[in-house]
Amino acid sequence: MRPEPNPPPASSLFLKILLVFSATALCLLVVVATLAGLPGRHEPDAHMRAGMSLQLDAVLERIGTPPDPAKVRSFAEALGAAIRIEGPTGVVESSSLPAFSALKAEDGWADFGPGRWERPGRGRGPSTFLVQRGPWRAVFVFHGPSPLRPEEISAWKLAAALGVVLAILAAAYFTVAWVLRGVRLLVRGVEELRDGNLDYRISTPSPDEFRGLAEAFNTMAESVSANLRAKNRLLRDISHELRSPLTRVKVALELLPESEERAAIAQSAADMEGLVKELLEAERLKSAFPGLAQEEIDIPSFFNDLAKGYTRRQPGLVLRPGAVFSRSLHADPARIRRALTNLVENALKYSPEGAPPVELSYASEGPELCVRVVDRGPGIPEADLPYVFEPFYRADPSRRRDRGGYGLGLGLARGIAEAHGGTLTVRNRPGGGTEAELRLPLRSAPGA
């Protein structure tokens, strides 16, 4: 039965993102427009100087010589300026201003044409222009910024505008991060599922597309978890059920006379019994309480005893001990021996005739005991490496059943490593062959 489709989200994720970007763009436009409305500092060019000179000349022409007092006041009011004209006939001014000679004697004047000088005001202070035409001299005082040098934007205004822009961008960033928080939840869920935490579920209260994604993820995780539990339960139940008929077969074999058929049946029964034991052991290691009988292991003695069992096996086993320093291995010796036996047997099984001996080395690397089993066999196809720990998995046709085993050894070895807090990796060597690396945590020896 297919599940009912989820109702459409109450608020669209894409609408939220669109609103965030729209609000950001609007705020930036307001800041830019405000900043553009402020006059900026720039030096006057030749055209500006010439234009200002012509305007002042035109004003003086309209005022006439001798100057008409009424026109002086009229132009002063129209220009928003104070005007003083000095000449042979006297002085005419719209308001009281210093004399031309007194102003010219001061500092800060800049030429903007023959007989023309400018002194811009500071900030919003008045700007003064001096014009000399023959015997006539004029003083123009404009209130506010100079017509040639508009008011410059102060540093604090630029800093404030920049701060506002940065604040807007930061607000937009955190808002988008908040809207997209579901992505982090999904990434966390995928990582947990990848690491084997099949009970992890995503919870997101936002009524948008992420809710649908979270629900789909949770449904998928539940389905994967249920399938794996069913598979493991099936393997466990089958293994338990096989023990009774195997016991009856073994009893029946004891009553048969010695023959090749009896030996073949006994070997098959032994293989089946080994398979059942490995399956049950693998299930025990997956449980929260694997039942490890841990004790202090004398590392050199342990590996020496293990290597003695392969003195007559071809192509042979070479033990390469390394420094273990002042740390000890606290583990279940039977389980560790089982894991290493599986790795060594696997390496011997796939070493071709005439190949160099399999190498078994161990050494202390920081807080871990690193054990490596190296063979010179054909290696494992790269496409099959991720699956070599799967139960019953076989890589290529060359790894056939006639070599023995059921494809459970590597998976069981990794389960033993993980039950001890360690790791097991298998890789191909560049020069040929396979290397299995088992790492187990060490602890400082007493008194070290």
Number of C-alpha atoms within 10 A of each C-alpha: 3 4 5 6 7 9 7 11 14 10 12 14 17 12 11 16 16 12 12 18 17 12 14 19 15 12 16 18 13 12 17 13 11 11 15 10 9 14 13 13 12 11 9 13 10 11 9 15 17 12 12 16 19 12 12 17 14 12 15 20 11 14 19 13 13 15 22 14 15 13 16 24 20 14 18 21 13 9 15 13 19 22 24 24 27 19 16 10 10 10 16 20 21 19 13 10 15 10 15 17 10 8 16 16 9 9 8 11 17 12 13 20 14 10 13 19 19 21 21 24 19 13 14 14 14 18 21 21 24 24 22 16 13 8 8 18 20 22 23 22 23 21 16 18 19 22 14 18 18 19 21 15 14 12 9 9 12 12 11 11 17 13 12 15 18 13 12 17 17 13 14 18 15 11 16 15 13 11 18 15 14 22 15 11 17 19 12 15 22 18 13 15 17 10 9 11 14 18 11 16 20 19 15 16 9 16 14 20 16 23 18 18 16 21 16 13 17 19 13 12 21 16 13 14 17 13 12 13 12 12 12 16 13 12 16 19 12 14 19 14 12 14 15 10 11 16 13 10 14 14 11 10 16 11 8 10 10 10 9 9 11 14 13 11 15 16 12 12 18 14 15 17 17 14 18 21 15 18 20 17 17 23 17 18 20 14 10 8 9 16 11 16 11 14 11 12 14 12 17 14 10 13 18 12 11 15 17 11 11 16 11 9 11 17 20 16 24 17 17 13 15 15 11 19 13 13 19 21 21 19 21 19 18 11 21 17 17 16 22 23 17 19 24 23 16 20 25 23 17 19 23 14 9 8 15 16 19 23 18 22 17 22 18 20 16 12 14 19 24 22 22 23 23 26 30 22 20 14 20 20 12 10 9 13 15 12 12 19 22 14 16 13 15 19 17 11 7 11 14 12 11 7 11 11 17 17 20 20 26 23 22 24 25 20 25 28 22 16 22 21 12 18 18 22 16 20 17 20 15 8 8 13 18 22 22 22 18 23 23 21 21 21 13 12 13 8 5 7
